[in-house]
Amino acid sequence: MKKIIHIDMDSFYASVEIRDNPSLKGRPVGIGSPTEKRGVLCTANYEARKYGVRAALPTMYALKLCPDLILVRPNFDKYRVESMRIREIFKEYTALVEPLSLDEAYLDVSECQQCDGSATLIAKEIRDKIFKETGLTASAGIAPNKFLAKIASDWNKPNGQFVIKPEEVSDFVFNLPIKKIFGVGKVTAAKLQSHEFETCGDIQKASLLELKNIVGSFGEKLYHYSRGIDNREVSASRERKSVSVEHTFREDICEINEVIIKTEGVFEELKYRLENKDIKHDEIKSIFIKLKFKDFKQTTVSDLNSLFKLEDFILLVKKGFHRKEEAIRLLGLGVQLKTKKKESKYQLSFLSE
């Protein structure tokens, strides 16, 4: 039986800034670009979250929700240094560390001998070391697999941990709301709820074929996750192929100029996400956009020659929009990353991803 820990730093970027500037303590803080640049927040501390302020929210809207919000420009070089200090702590316990971003990671401690092999005690010890060495708090989830560990790390936030023992998995997932499942966003949740699926227990009553008919290929993951099954390994050398951000609009957008305005905000969010995942611009192979129209049909446009500029994304958005010139309900921006493995010379480029 695997022993997996998911460590998630508590409002990491904001916590670093508050630690370095104690005058911010106890005040609502958001990390992001100023409103005149149509910026979005990459995180907010827990004081700000009480007002509904959260990551990926446009800065202008965040300030409307919380007029006293203190906006701090992100400093990813500083966050990267702190992240490396934290990862060195992880490596004291296991070589099987899979970073998801600068502020979270999976650890497989199945073979760890510290703390008499107790994953619960290991997680507590790691969190204590992080606080002692950095002054930052972390939350942890401990479970038999990655899916459950990630859910558990959010259970007692901030500065807490939660354990799902193997014998507790069935009972735990049975009453778990579908919205807690990674990959179930608003659209997928709405589809499932239209079939009266509210919990994993409800999903367990459905066949694999029925789930695929409702949510497509994601149905297979849903079928297993709803039963607490996740056989993914913690991989220290996992290679990411792409990074993207998607926004579904509250109302369909008919005018291309309004779509372009929205593109600026999504671009800022994508830029933050790349920084958060420690991805440099020279690692980008190509950029792409996705548009979903009001009839749910979609189109994608890519460019191999872009240097990751907003203007290049806007050109792709215009090209995609003019393919149908209908109202847009979803806008996505993303990048394909260069592979570190040598590709076969016989493999066609459009199949390589």
C-alpha positions in Angstrom: 0.0 0.0 0.0 1.4 3.4 -1.0 1.9 6.2 1.4 1.5 9.5 -0.5 1.8 13.0 1.0 0.6 16.1 -0.9 2.2 19.3 0.5 0.5 22.6 -0.3 2.0 25.8 0.9 -0.6 28.2 2.4 -1.1 31.3 0.1 2.5 30.9 -0.7 3.4 34.1 -2.6 1.3 36.3 -0.2 2.8 34.6 2.8 6.4 35.2 1.5 5.6 38.9 1.0 3.9 39.2 4.5 6.9 37.5 6.1 9.2 40.0 4.5 7.0 43.0 5.2 5.3 42.4 8.7 3.2 45.6 8.2 1.0 43.5 5.9 0.1 41.0 8.6 -3.6 40.7 9.3 -4.5 42.8 6.2 -6.0 41.5 2.9 -3.2 41.0 0.4 -3.3 40.0 -3.2 -0.4 39.2 -5.5 -0.8 40.5 -9.0 -0.4 43.2 -11.6 -2.0 46.6 -11.4 -5.5 47.2 -12.8 -4.2 49.4 -15.7 -2.5 46.4 -17.2 -5.7 44.3 -17.0 -3.9 42.0 -14.5 -5.2 39.0 -12.7 -4.3 37.8 -9.2 -2.0 34.8 -8.9 -3.0 34.3 -5.2 -4.5 36.1 -2.2 -4.0 35.6 1.5 -6.8 34.2 3.7 -7.9 37.6 4.9 -8.6 38.6 1.3 -10.4 35.3 0.6 -13.0 36.2 3.2 -14.2 38.8 0.6 -14.3 36.3 -2.2 -10.9 37.3 -3.6 -9.1 34.4 -5.1 -6.4 33.4 -7.6 -7.1 34.1 -11.3 -9.6 36.9 -10.5 -9.1 40.1 -12.5 -7.4 42.7 -10.3 -10.1 45.3 -11.0 -12.9 42.9 -9.9 -10.9 41.9 -6.8 -10.6 45.5 -5.7 -14.4 45.9 -6.1 -14.9 42.9 -3.8 -12.3 44.1 -1.3 -11.6 47.9 -1.6 -8.9 47.6 1.2 -7.0 44.9 -0.8 -3.3 45.6 -0.8 -1.9 44.7 -4.2 1.7 43.5 -4.3 3.6 42.8 -7.6 4.8 39.2 -7.8 8.5 38.5 -7.4 8.9 35.0 -8.8 12.7 35.0 -8.4 12.1 35.3 -4.6 9.4 32.6 -4.6 11.6 30.3 -6.6 14.4 30.5 -4.0 11.9 29.7 -1.2 10.5 26.8 -3.2 14.0 25.3 -3.6 14.6 25.5 0.1 11.4 23.7 0.7 12.2 21.0 -1.9 15.5 20.3 -0.2 13.5 19.5 3.0 11.4 17.0 1.0 14.5 15.3 -0.3 15.6 14.6 3.3 12.8 12.0 3.4 12.4 10.7 -0.1 13.8 11.0 -3.6 10.3 10.5 -5.0 9.2 14.1 -5.1 6.9 15.4 -7.9 6.6 19.2 -7.9 3.4 20.4 -9.3 4.3 24.1 -9.1 6.5 26.3 -6.9 4.1 25.8 -3.9 3.0 22.2 -4.0 4.3 18.7 -4.5 3.6 15.0 -4.1 5.9 12.8 -2.0 5.9 9.0 -2.0 7.2 8.1 1.5 6.2 4.4 1.2 9.9 3.3 1.8 10.8 6.1 4.2 12.2 5.0 7.6 12.0 8.2 9.5 9.3 8.6 12.1 9.0 4.8 12.2 7.6 4.9 8.7 4.5 6.8 9.8 3.4 9.1 6.9 1.3 11.1 9.3 4.3 11.9 11.5 6.6 12.5 8.5 4.1 15.1 7.1 4.0 16.8 10.5 7.8 16.8 10.8 8.2 18.2 7.3 5.7 21.0 8.0 7.5 21.9 11.2 10.8 22.0 9.4 9.4 24.3 6.7 8.1 26.7 9.3 11.4 26.6 11.3 13.6 27.2 8.2 11.4 29.6 6.2 8.8 31.1 8.6 6.1 29.8 6.2 3.2 27.4 6.9 2.1 24.4 4.8 -0.8 22.0 4.8 -0.6 18.3 4.0 -2.8 15.5 2.9 -1.9 11.9 3.6 -3.5 9.0 1.7 -2.9 5.8 -0.3 -2.8 7.7 -3.7 -2.3 11.1 -5.3 -6.0 11.8 -6.0 -7.0 11.4 -2.3 -3.8 13.1 -0.9 -4.5 16.2 -2.9 -8.1 16.4 -1.7 -6.9 15.8 1.9 -4.4 18.6 1.9 -7.2 21.1 1.4 -9.3 19.6 4.3 -7.6 21.4 7.2 -6.2 24.5 5.6 -4.4 26.6 6.5 -1.5 25.1 8.5 -3.1 21.7 9.1 -3.1 18.2 7.8 -5.6 15.4 7.2 -5.2 11.7 6.9 -7.3 9.2 4.8 -6.4 5.7 5.9 -6.8 2.8 3.5 -9.7 1.4 5.4 -11.4 4.8 5.3 -11.3 5.3 1.6 -14.7 3.8 0.7 -16.6 5.8 3.3 -14.7 9.0 2.6 -15.3 9.0 -1.2 -18.9 7.9 -1.0 -20.1 11.3 0.4 -17.4 13.4 -1.4 -19.0 16.1 -3.5 -18.2 15.8 -7.2 -16.9 19.4 -7.2 -14.0 18.2 -5.0 -12.8 15.9 -7.8 -9.8 17.4 -9.7 -10.9 18.2 -13.3 -14.6 18.7 -12.4 -15.2 22.4 -13.2 -18.4 24.3 -13.5 -19.3 22.9 -16.9 -18.6 19.3 -16.0 -20.3 19.7 -12.7 -23.4 21.1 -14.4 -23.5 18.1 -16.8 -23.3 15.6 -14.0 -25.8 17.4 -11.8 -28.3 17.4 -14.7 -28.1 13.6 -14.3 -28.6 13.9 -10.5 -25.0 13.2 -9.7 -24.0 15.2 -6.6 -21.5 12.9 -4.8 -19.0 10.2 -5.7 -21.6 7.7 -4.2 -24.0 8.8 -6.9 -21.4 8.3 -9.6 -20.7 4.8 -8.4 -24.2 3.9 -9.5 -23.4 4.7 -13.1 -21.6 2.5 -15.6 -18.4 3.5 -17.3 -20.2 3.8 -20.6 -22.9 6.1 -19.1 -20.2 8.4 -17.7 -18.4 8.5 -21.0 -21.6 9.5 -22.7 -22.1 12.4 -20.3 -18.5 13.8 -20.0 -16.6 12.1 -22.8 -13.1 10.6 -22.1 -13.0 12.1 -18.7 -15.6 9.6 -17.7 -13.0 6.9 -17.2 -11.1 8.9 -14.6 -14.4 9.9 -13.0 -15.4 6.2 -12.8 -12.2 5.3 -10.9 -11.8 8.5 -8.8 -15.3 8.1 -7.5 -14.2 4.8 -6.0 -11.0 6.2 -4.6 -8.9 4.5 -7.2 -5.8 6.3 -8.6 -2.8 4.2 -9.8 -0.6 7.1 -10.9 3.0 6.9 -9.6 4.8 9.8 -8.0 7.3 10.7 -10.7 10.4 12.8 -9.9 11.0 13.2 -13.7 7.5 13.9 -15.0 7.7 15.8 -18.2 5.0 18.4 -18.8 3.9 18.8 -22.4 1.7 21.9 -22.3 0.2 24.6 -20.0 -3.0 26.4 -20.7 -5.7 28.6 -19.1 -9.4 28.6 -20.1 -12.2 31.0 -19.2 -15.9 30.4 -19.7 -17.7 33.7 -19.9 -20.8 34.3 -17.9 -22.5 35.6 -21.1 -21.5 34.8 -24.7 -19.4 37.5 -26.3 -20.3 38.7 -29.8 -17.8 41.4 -30.5 -14.2 40.6 -31.4 -13.0 43.7 -29.6 -14.5 42.5 -26.4 -12.9 39.1 -26.9 -9.5 40.8 -27.4 -10.0 42.7 -24.1 -10.7 39.3 -22.4 -7.6 37.9 -24.0 -5.3 40.3 -22.2 -6.6 39.1 -18.8 -6.3 35.4 -19.7 -2.7 36.1 -21.1 -1.7 37.5 -17.7 -3.1 34.5 -16.0 -1.2 32.2 -18.3 2.0 34.2 -17.7 1.6 33.7 -14.0 0.9 30.0 -14.4 4.1 29.5 -16.3 6.0 31.4 -13.7 4.3 29.3 -11.0 5.4 26.1 -12.7 8.9 27.5 -13.1 8.7 27.3 -17.0 11.0 29.7 -18.9 10.1 31.2 -22.2 12.9 29.4 -24.0 11.1 26.1 -23.1 8.1 27.1 -25.2 7.7 25.2 -28.5 4.5 26.9 -29.7 1.5 28.9 -28.6 -2.2 28.1 -29.2 -5.7 29.4 -28.6 -9.0 27.7 -28.2 -12.4 29.2 -28.9 -15.7 27.6 -28.0 -18.7 29.1 -29.7 -22.2 29.4 -28.4 -23.2 26.2 -30.2 -20.4 24.4 -28.3 -18.4 23.8 -31.5 -14.8 24.8 -31.0 -11.7 25.8 -33.0 -8.0 25.9 -32.2 -5.2 28.0 -33.8 -1.5 27.5 -33.1 1.8 29.3 -34.0 5.2 27.7 -33.9 7.1 31.0 -34.4 5.8 33.1 -31.5 8.0 34.5 -28.8 5.2 34.4 -26.3 3.8 37.9 -26.9 0.3 39.1 -26.2 0.0 40.5 -29.7 0.7 37.0 -31.1 -2.1 35.5 -29.1 -4.5 38.3 -30.2 -3.7 37.5 -33.8 -4.6 33.8 -33.2 -7.8 34.8 -31.5 -8.8 37.0 -34.4 -8.1 34.2 -36.9 -10.1 31.7 -34.8 -13.0 34.2 -34.4 -13.3 34.9 -38.1 -13.7 31.2 -38.8 -17.3 31.4 -37.6 -17.9 35.0 -36.4 -20.4 33.7 -33.8 -20.6 34.5 -30.1 -17.9 33.0 -28.0 -18.6 31.2 -24.7 -15.0 30.1 -23.9 -11.5 31.4 -24.5 -8.4 29.4 -23.8 -4.7 30.3 -24.2 -1.8 27.9 -23.9 1.7 26.8 -24.9 3.2 23.6 -26.1 6.6 22.8 -24.5 9.7 21.5 -26.1 10.2 17.8 -25.4 13.4 16.8 -23.6 13.4 13.4 -25.2 14.7 12.9 -28.7 11.8 12.5 -31.1 11.9 9.9 -33.7 12.9 11.3 -37.1 10.1 9.2 -38.6 7.4 10.8 -36.4 5.3 13.4 -38.0 5.4 16.7 -36.1 1.7 17.1 -35.7 1.6 13.7 -33.9 4.5 14.3 -31.6 2.3 15.8 -28.9 
